[in-house]
């Protein structure tokens, strides 16, 4: 399966400008089955949801549906969403122009006060694409191995993030750890540039093999990157050394 991910400098709280930039980047290549966007790809990691949140039928989700339908691809990324008077950091999976699934961020980033303005997600979500079982997760979720724990239900775990450069060594180490302990491919998609709070981001968007090896790692580069994943690597590794069945969890 071919995975495309976008690493770019998100313009602070400017949804329209970010959608236009993403449109330009995504259309530069057209051979990925799944296109992954960073956390809060249309606004940046803003703690002002009353200002930036949209409804599900708003411009950002509508853009995802339009692009997905036109290109006949699956898109995923997170958006600040308002629903019934509450706000969520919500991942949408859009396939062939239709919403195919949602995941609300479970572990909210207390250092930024995220838990004070966004509702905590309760459920995990797994979707299938081209024979792959895929689990979406969001940024701070990466630090919680029990929440990420794989009982062989996922072949691929995808973390969408706004992870600052100051802690990027943690990001790189934890992506590898999640891949090794869960015997699955792991993808981390991050942003670059400085956000509205002055936090610098240097990307390090990565694809990690089930053995914990770096397949691709993009540092400080803005662009749309495509990598092909081989599912045989998962079955071969688990067949040789299946930690998941021995975990007892």
C-alpha positions in Angstrom: 0.0 0.0 0.0 1.2 3.5 -0.8 1.0 6.1 2.0 1.3 9.8 1.3 1.9 12.3 4.1 2.0 16.0 4.2 4.5 17.9 6.4 4.0 21.6 6.1 4.1 25.0 7.9 0.5 25.5 9.1 -0.6 29.1 9.0 -1.9 30.0 12.5 -5.7 29.8 12.7 -6.1 30.5 8.9 -8.2 27.6 7.7 -8.7 28.8 4.1 -5.0 29.5 3.5 -4.0 26.0 4.9 -6.6 24.2 2.7 -5.3 26.1 -0.3 -1.7 25.1 0.5 -2.7 21.5 1.1 -4.6 21.4 -2.2 -1.5 22.5 -4.0 0.8 20.0 -2.2 -1.5 17.0 -2.6 -2.2 17.5 -6.2 1.6 17.6 -6.9 1.6 13.8 -6.7 -1.3 11.4 -7.2 -0.3 7.8 -6.5 -0.9 7.3 -2.7 -3.8 5.1 -1.5 -3.9 7.0 1.9 -3.0 10.6 2.4 -2.3 11.6 6.0 -2.3 15.2 7.3 -0.9 16.6 10.6 -2.9 17.3 13.7 -5.3 20.3 13.3 -4.0 20.7 9.8 -6.3 23.6 9.0 -5.5 25.9 12.0 -2.5 24.7 14.0 -2.7 23.4 17.6 -4.9 26.2 18.9 -6.5 26.2 22.4 -9.2 28.7 21.2 -11.8 26.4 19.8 -14.6 28.9 20.1 -12.7 30.9 17.5 -11.4 28.2 15.2 -13.7 25.1 15.5 -16.0 24.2 12.6 -19.1 22.0 12.3 -18.8 18.7 10.6 -20.4 20.2 7.5 -18.0 23.1 7.6 -15.3 24.0 5.1 -12.5 21.7 6.3 -14.4 18.4 6.3 -16.1 19.4 3.1 -12.7 20.0 1.6 -11.5 16.6 2.7 -14.6 15.0 1.1 -14.2 17.0 -2.1 -10.5 16.1 -2.6 -11.0 12.5 -1.6 -13.9 12.1 -4.0 -12.2 13.8 -6.9 -8.9 11.9 -6.5 -10.6 8.7 -5.4 -8.3 8.5 -2.4 -8.6 8.1 1.4 -7.7 11.2 3.5 -7.2 11.4 7.2 -6.3 14.3 9.5 -7.6 16.1 12.6 -9.8 19.2 12.9 -11.1 21.2 15.9 -14.8 20.3 15.7 -17.8 21.8 17.5 -20.7 19.4 18.2 -23.6 20.0 20.5 -21.9 22.9 22.2 -18.7 20.9 22.9 -15.3 20.9 21.2 -13.3 17.9 20.0 -9.8 17.4 18.5 -11.2 14.9 16.0 -9.6 12.8 13.3 -11.7 12.2 10.2 -11.1 9.3 7.8 -12.7 10.2 4.4 -12.8 7.6 1.7 -13.9 8.3 -1.9 -15.6 11.5 -0.8 -17.5 10.0 2.2 -16.7 10.1 5.9 -15.7 6.5 6.7 -14.8 7.0 10.4 -13.8 9.3 13.3 -11.5 9.2 16.3 -11.6 11.8 19.1 -8.2 12.4 20.8 -8.1 10.4 24.0 -5.0 11.8 25.8 -5.3 15.6 25.9 -2.1 17.7 26.3 -2.4 19.1 29.8 0.8 21.3 29.4 -1.2 23.3 26.9 -4.5 23.1 28.8 -6.1 21.0 26.0 -8.2 19.2 28.5 -9.8 22.5 29.6 -11.3 23.3 26.2 -11.6 20.0 24.3 -13.6 16.9 25.3 -11.7 13.6 25.8 -12.3 10.8 23.4 -13.6 7.5 24.8 -13.2 5.0 22.0 -10.5 3.7 19.7 -11.2 3.3 16.1 -9.8 0.9 13.4 -10.6 1.0 9.8 -9.6 -1.2 6.9 -8.1 -0.1 3.6 -6.7 -2.4 0.9 -6.5 -5.3 3.3 -4.7 -3.3 6.0 -6.1 -2.6 9.5 -5.3 0.9 10.5 -5.5 2.6 13.9 -5.5 6.4 14.0 -4.0 8.1 17.0 -3.2 11.8 17.8 0.0 13.4 19.1 0.0 13.1 22.9 -1.5 9.6 22.6 2.0 8.5 21.6 3.2 8.7 25.2 0.6 6.2 26.5 1.6 2.6 25.5 -1.4 1.0 27.2 -3.8 3.1 25.1 -1.8 2.3 22.0 -1.4 -1.4 22.8 -2.0 -3.6 19.8 -3.7 -7.0 20.2 -3.0 -7.8 16.5 -6.0 -5.8 15.5 -3.8 -3.2 13.7 -1.2 -3.5 11.0 -0.5 0.2 10.9 -0.7 2.9 13.6 -0.7 6.5 12.5 0.0 9.4 14.8 -1.0 12.9 13.6 0.8 15.6 15.5 1.9 19.1 16.2 5.0 18.0 18.2 7.5 20.8 19.0 11.2 20.6 18.2 12.1 21.0 21.9 10.9 17.4 22.5 11.6 15.8 19.1 14.0 13.3 20.6 11.1 11.9 22.5 9.0 11.8 19.4 11.5 9.8 17.4 12.2 7.4 20.3 8.5 6.8 21.1 7.6 6.2 17.4 10.2 3.4 17.3 9.0 2.0 20.6 5.4 1.8 19.6 6.4 0.0 16.4 8.6 -2.5 18.2 6.2 -3.3 21.0 3.2 -3.5 18.8 4.9 -5.3 15.8 3.2 -3.0 13.4 4.2 -0.2 11.0 4.0 3.2 12.7 3.7 6.5 10.9 4.2 9.9 12.6 3.1 13.0 10.7 4.2 16.3 12.1 4.3 19.9 11.0 7.2 22.3 10.5 7.5 26.0 11.2 6.7 28.3 14.2 3.1 28.3 15.5 1.1 31.1 17.0 2.5 30.4 20.5 6.1 30.7 19.3 6.7 27.0 19.4 9.1 25.7 16.8 8.4 22.5 14.9 11.0 20.7 12.8 8.9 17.8 11.4 10.7 14.4 11.7 7.6 12.9 10.1 8.5 9.2 9.9 7.6 5.8 8.7 8.9 3.1 11.1 8.9 -0.7 10.2 7.6 -3.3 12.6 11.2 -4.0 13.6 11.7 -0.4 14.6 13.7 0.6 11.6 13.4 4.0 10.0 12.0 3.6 6.5 11.8 7.4 5.8 12.3 10.5 8.0 11.8 14.0 6.8 13.4 16.8 8.8 12.5 20.5 8.5 11.3 19.9 4.9 7.9 21.0 3.7 6.3 18.7 1.1 4.2 15.7 0.2 6.0 12.4 0.6 5.0 8.9 -0.5 6.2 5.6 0.8 5.2 2.0 -0.1 4.6 -0.4 2.8 4.9 -4.2 2.5 2.4 -6.1 4.7 4.5 -9.3 4.4 7.1 -7.7 6.7 4.5 -7.8 9.5 3.4 -11.4 9.0 7.0 -12.6 8.7 8.2 -10.8 11.8 5.2 -11.9 13.9 5.6 -15.4 12.6 9.2 -15.5 13.7 8.8 -13.6 17.0 5.3 -13.0 18.1 5.5 -10.8 21.3 1.8 -9.8 21.0 0.5 -13.3 21.7 2.8 -13.6 24.8 1.9 -10.2 26.3 -0.9 -11.6 28.4 -2.8 -8.2 28.3 
